[in-house]
Amino acid sequence: MTDVEYTEQALSHLDGPDPQAADRVMNKVDEATEWTEHRLEPLSGFPYYKLRAGDYRVIITWDRETNLLRVEAVGHRRNVYDRHLPP
């Protein structure tokens, strides 16, 4: 089983005004701990993976050696990549 850790930035986005979206994101991350390589999609050009949760996207780092998912950022699909990935 894969362990999960959340950054402060990700947690602050989950504490936002939409609790249903936060629940959806948390459930999707929990699902990703099982059968991880089939649930995550690599982000081209970056060392991250993405996970879809409705209209929200989760940017994740996956350390395969320690079997750890680190949730780096959470945001709406229209702007999560612009806000959280380097140019």
DRENPA-3360 file (N, C-alpha, C; in nm, 2 decimals, always signed):
BEGIN
1 = MTDVEYTE = +0.08/-0.12/+0.00/+0.00/+0.00/+0.00/+0.09/+0.12/+0.00 ~ +0.04/+0.22/-0.07/+0.12/+0.35/-0.08/+0.08/+0.45/+0.03 ~ +0.18/+0.51/+0.08/+0.15/+0.62/+0.18/+0.13/+0.75/+0.12 ~ +0.06/+0.84/+0.18/+0.03/+0.97/+0.13/+0.07/+1.08/+0.23 ~ +0.13/+1.19/+0.17/+0.17/+1.30/+0.25/+0.12/+1.43/+0.17 ~ +0.07/+1.53/+0.24/+0.02/+1.65/+0.18/+0.11/+1.77/+0.22 ~ +0.14/+1.85/+0.12/+0.21/+1.97/+0.15/+0.12/+2.08/+0.21 ~ +0.18/+2.18/+0.28/+0.10/+2.28/+0.34/+0.01/+2.35/+0.23;
9 = QALSHLDG = +0.07/+2.37/+0.11/+0.00/+2.44/+0.00/-0.12/+2.36/-0.04 ~ -0.11/+2.23/-0.05/-0.22/+2.14/-0.09/-0.33/+2.14/+0.02 ~ -0.29/+2.14/+0.15/-0.39/+2.14/+0.25/-0.46/+2.27/+0.26 ~ -0.39/+2.38/+0.23/-0.46/+2.51/+0.23/-0.57/+2.52/+0.12 ~ -0.54/+2.46/+0.00/-0.64/+2.45/-0.10/-0.76/+2.36/-0.06 ~ -0.73/+2.26/+0.01/-0.84/+2.17/+0.05/-0.93/+2.23/+0.16 ~ -0.88/+2.33/+0.23/-0.96/+2.40/+0.33/-1.04/+2.52/+0.27 ~ -1.05/+2.52/+0.14/-1.12/+2.63/+0.07/-1.27/+2.63/+0.08;
17 = PDPQAADR = -1.34/+2.70/+0.00/-1.48/+2.72/+0.02/-1.57/+2.61/-0.03 ~ -1.51/+2.51/-0.10/-1.59/+2.40/-0.15/-1.56/+2.27/-0.08 ~ -1.63/+2.24/+0.02/-1.60/+2.11/+0.10/-1.63/+1.99/+0.02 ~ -1.73/+1.99/-0.07/-1.76/+1.87/-0.15/-1.64/+1.84/-0.25 ~ -1.58/+1.94/-0.30/-1.47/+1.92/-0.39/-1.35/+1.87/-0.31 ~ -1.33/+1.92/-0.19/-1.22/+1.87/-0.10/-1.24/+1.72/-0.07 ~ -1.37/+1.68/-0.04/-1.40/+1.54/-0.02/-1.37/+1.45/-0.14 ~ -1.41/+1.50/-0.25/-1.39/+1.43/-0.38/-1.24/+1.41/-0.40;
25 = VMNKVDEA = -1.16/+1.51/-0.38/-1.01/+1.51/-0.40/-0.95/+1.41/-0.30 ~ -0.99/+1.41/-0.17/-0.94/+1.32/-0.07/-0.97/+1.18/-0.11 ~ -1.10/+1.15/-0.16/-1.14/+1.02/-0.19/-1.05/+0.97/-0.31 ~ -1.03/+1.05/-0.41/-0.95/+1.01/-0.53/-0.81/+0.98/-0.49 ~ -0.75/+1.06/-0.40/-0.61/+1.03/-0.35/-0.61/+0.90/-0.28 ~ -0.71/+0.87/-0.20/-0.72/+0.75/-0.12/-0.73/+0.63/-0.22 ~ -0.81/+0.65/-0.33/-0.82/+0.54/-0.43/-0.68/+0.52/-0.50 ~ -0.61/+0.63/-0.52/-0.48/+0.62/-0.59/-0.38/+0.54/-0.51;
33 = TEWTEHRL = -0.40/+0.52/-0.38/-0.30/+0.44/-0.30/-0.30/+0.30/-0.34 ~ -0.41/+0.25/-0.40/-0.41/+0.12/-0.45/-0.41/+0.12/-0.60 ~ -0.33/+0.04/-0.66/-0.32/+0.04/-0.81/-0.27/+0.17/-0.86 ~ -0.17/+0.23/-0.80/-0.12/+0.36/-0.82/-0.09/+0.39/-0.97 ~ -0.01/+0.30/-1.03/+0.04/+0.33/-1.16/-0.08/+0.34/-1.27 ~ -0.19/+0.29/-1.23/-0.30/+0.29/-1.33/-0.39/+0.41/-1.30 ~ -0.38/+0.48/-1.19/-0.46/+0.59/-1.15/-0.39/+0.73/-1.18 ~ -0.26/+0.73/-1.18/-0.19/+0.85/-1.20/-0.15/+0.87/-1.35;
41 = EPLSGFPY = -0.15/+0.99/-1.40/-0.10/+1.02/-1.53/+0.02/+1.11/-1.52 ~ +0.13/+1.07/-1.59/+0.25/+1.16/-1.58/+0.22/+1.29/-1.65 ~ +0.28/+1.40/-1.60/+0.27/+1.53/-1.66/+0.39/+1.54/-1.75 ~ +0.36/+1.56/-1.88/+0.47/+1.57/-1.97/+0.56/+1.70/-1.95 ~ +0.69/+1.67/-1.94/+0.78/+1.78/-1.92/+0.81/+1.82/-1.78 ~ +0.74/+1.75/-1.69/+0.76/+1.78/-1.54/+0.78/+1.64/-1.47 ~ +0.84/+1.65/-1.35/+0.86/+1.52/-1.27/+0.74/+1.50/-1.18 ~ +0.62/+1.53/-1.23/+0.50/+1.52/-1.15/+0.40/+1.43/-1.22;
49 = YKLRAGDY = +0.30/+1.39/-1.14/+0.18/+1.32/-1.19/+0.06/+1.40/-1.17 ~ -0.05/+1.37/-1.24/-0.18/+1.43/-1.21/-0.28/+1.33/-1.18 ~ -0.38/+1.37/-1.11/-0.49/+1.29/-1.07/-0.62/+1.37/-1.09 ~ -0.71/+1.32/-1.16/-0.84/+1.39/-1.18/-0.94/+1.36/-1.07 ~ -1.00/+1.47/-1.03/-1.11/+1.46/-0.93/-1.22/+1.56/-0.97 ~ -1.31/+1.52/-1.06/-1.41/+1.61/-1.11/-1.35/+1.72/-1.18 ~ -1.38/+1.85/-1.15/-1.32/+1.96/-1.21/-1.19/+2.00/-1.15 ~ -1.14/+1.93/-1.05/-1.02/+1.96/-0.99/-0.91/+1.86/-1.03;
57 = RVIITWDR = -0.78/+1.91/-1.02/-0.67/+1.83/-1.05/-0.58/+1.83/-0.93 ~ -0.51/+1.72/-0.91/-0.41/+1.71/-0.80/-0.28/+1.68/-0.86 ~ -0.18/+1.76/-0.82/-0.04/+1.75/-0.87/+0.03/+1.67/-0.77 ~ +0.09/+1.56/-0.81/+0.15/+1.46/-0.71/+0.29/+1.43/-0.75 ~ +0.38/+1.41/-0.65/+0.51/+1.35/-0.67/+0.50/+1.21/-0.62 ~ +0.55/+1.11/-0.70/+0.54/+0.97/-0.66/+0.68/+0.92/-0.64 ~ +0.72/+0.88/-0.52/+0.85/+0.82/-0.50/+0.83/+0.67/-0.50 ~ +0.87/+0.60/-0.60/+0.84/+0.46/-0.62/+0.93/+0.38/-0.52;
65 = ETNLLRVE = +1.05/+0.43/-0.48/+1.13/+0.35/-0.39/+1.07/+0.34/-0.25 ~ +1.02/+0.45/-0.20/+0.96/+0.45/-0.07/+0.81/+0.43/-0.07 ~ +0.75/+0.42/-0.20/+0.61/+0.40/-0.22/+0.53/+0.51/-0.15 ~ +0.57/+0.64/-0.18/+0.51/+0.76/-0.11/+0.45/+0.85/-0.22 ~ +0.32/+0.89/-0.20/+0.26/+0.99/-0.28/+0.27/+1.12/-0.20 ~ +0.32/+1.22/-0.27/+0.32/+1.36/-0.20/+0.24/+1.45/-0.28 ~ +0.13/+1.49/-0.22/+0.03/+1.58/-0.29/+0.09/+1.72/-0.28 ~ +0.13/+1.77/-0.39/+0.20/+1.90/-0.40/+0.10/+2.02/-0.41;
73 = AVGHRRNV = +0.00/+2.00/-0.49/-0.10/+2.11/-0.51/-0.23/+2.05/-0.55 ~ -0.34/+2.13/-0.53/-0.47/+2.10/-0.57/-0.53/+2.23/-0.62 ~ -0.61/+2.22/-0.73/-0.67/+2.33/-0.79/-0.77/+2.30/-0.90 ~ -0.84/+2.40/-0.94/-0.94/+2.38/-1.05/-0.86/+2.36/-1.18 ~ -0.92/+2.28/-1.26/-0.84/+2.24/-1.38/-0.81/+2.35/-1.48 ~ -0.88/+2.46/-1.47/-0.86/+2.57/-1.56/-0.73/+2.65/-1.53 ~ -0.68/+2.64/-1.40/-0.56/+2.72/-1.37/-0.46/+2.65/-1.28 ~ -0.48/+2.53/-1.24/-0.39/+2.46/-1.15/-0.25/+2.45/-1.20;
81 = YDRHLPP = -0.24/+2.43/-1.33/-0.11/+2.41/-1.39/-0.03/+2.54/-1.40 ~ -0.10/+2.65/-1.44/-0.04/+2.78/-1.45/+0.00/+2.83/-1.31 ~ -0.07/+2.80/-1.21/-0.04/+2.85/-1.08/+0.07/+2.77/-1.01 ~ +0.08/+2.64/-1.03/+0.17/+2.56/-0.95/+0.28/+2.49/-1.02 ~ +0.29/+2.51/-1.15/+0.41/+2.45/-1.22/+0.50/+2.57/-1.27 ~ +0.63/+2.54/-1.27/+0.72/+2.65/-1.31/+0.70/+2.67/-1.46 ~ +0.73/+2.80/-1.51/+0.71/+2.83/-1.65/+0.81/+2.75/-1.74;
% end
